Amino acid sequence: MKTIISNKSGAALEIANNVSYSFKVLMIGLFIPFMFAFGISYKMPKAKAESGVSISQPNSTQQQNTVDLGKVITEKNS
């Protein structure tokens, strides 16, 4: 519902209230995305290339342990 204001001071106060409300909505609209971006980037680990890291192939002379599943399954069922 629209209000009709007959004096100039009341009109100025109404305009000031409208501008204040619009400013508050703008600040909330900017605050929420800023906090989201700040929250997902806060204390995020930095990806650094470390020069002292070396990757080597596993020793091929190691013997891998194997399990005969046929034998294990028959022993469990008996």
N, C-alpha and C positions, 0 to 999 in steps of 0.2 A: 504494500500500500504506500503510495507516495504522500509525503507530508507537504503541506503548503505553509511556507514561512513568510510572514508579512514584513518583518523588520530586517535590516541589513546585517546586524550583529548575529542574529539567529542563522541567517544564510551563510555567513562566513564560518560560524561554528559547525554547521552541517557539512560544509565543504572540507573543513579541517578534519572532521571525523571520518569522512569518506577517504581522504588522502591517507590518514593514519591507518585505517583498516587495510587499504590497498598495499601500503608499505609493509605492514605486518605479514600479509599473505605472501608478498614477494620475498621477504626475508625467510619465511618458513620454506617456501618453494626452493630457495637457493641453499638453505642450510641442510636439508635432508640429503640431496645428492652429494654435497660436499662431505658430509659425515660418512656416507657410504663409501666414497672414494678414499677418504682418509682411513676408514676402518679396514678396508681390504688391503691397503698398502702399508699399514703400520707394522713395524718390525718384520717386514717380509725379508726373507734371506736374500742376500745379494748374490747373483750368479757371477762368480769370479773364476777365471781360468787359472788353476794352480799349476805352476810350472814343475813342481816336485812330484807330481803324480805320474806313476808309470804302471802300465798294464802288461802283465806277462802271461804267457800261455801256461796252462796247467802241465805239470810233469806227466809226460806220456808213459813213463815206466810204472806209474802206479796201477795197481790192479783194482778194477771196480768189482765190488761185491754184487753178486746176482742171487736171486731167489727163484727156485723152481716152483712156480705157482701151482702146477699140477700136483706136486707132492704135498704142498701146504694145504691145499683144499681137501684132498683125500684124507689127510690126517685130522682135519677139523670135523669132517662129516662122520668119521667113525667113532 
